[in-house]
Amino acid sequence: MHASVVTLFPELFAPFLEQTVLGRAVQAKRIQIDLIEMRAHGVGNHRMVDDRPFGGGPGMVLAAETVVSAVEAARQGHGPAARTIVLTPQGRCFDQAIAQELADAPDGFILVCGRYEGIDERALEVLEPEELSLGDFVLSGGEAAAIAVLDAVGRLVPGVLGHEDSSKEDSFSGPEGLLDHPHYTRPAVWRGLEVPEVLLSGDHGAIAAWRHAQALARTRARRPDLLSDAHAPDTDAPEEDA
Ligand code: 9D3
């Protein structure tokens, strides 16, 4: 994985890239993450990166020249097929399938973090980026979204996770795209609450069947949008409170 991040605040990424599994993968050179500071592409002696919106209104708008110049600098470090992605509430919603595509992208990808009210629309006309959102809530900038994307994509790179198989069993990327089943650890009785007996039985077939039924019931109760026709309505499935 080769990612570049175009941002006004590269220092926000340092702790994440030093302290996590992803940071270790960077040090091991399994993944490369370049930080491009937009301020270096500001205009004039004062390196101005933003200005007031034409037409009026609150806040500031990132200048087209600053954003395009920073992305062009980022593109220098990538092959021609590098994907340019602007993180914005206007984008299509990021999901596990997009994460997998980015993990497999041969020339890597460039994440552009907005701040303030947004980016001058002409920068988007010139760059023709993809636009991605994390969902329908308001962040104060794209940096938190970029860290989430880097984490989701980085952990799909072979060798980044300690336990090679663990990303295969995740919600949304398991064979059926179901939510996870419940988990328990010792003690077997805690504050009077017992662990489901089947998990103590040593019967691996029964345990797998129970976990699958739990995953299906949870998905039906909490995220029915994830279920396809392949998940036949199951009258034997356990109930789960909504
Ligand atoms: C309060 C300002 N909003 C007026 C309608 C527009 C707005 C501008 C910039 C809202 C958020 C942002 C900053 N957000 C992001 O850069 C962002 C984001 C998000 O806010 N939610 C979900 N995904 C993303 S990805 C980037």
Residues whose N, C-alpha, C, O or C-beta is under 5 A from the ligand:
A	BS01	9D3	L87 T88 P89 G114 Y116 E117 G118 L132 S133 L134 G135 F137 V138 L139 S140 G141 G142 A145
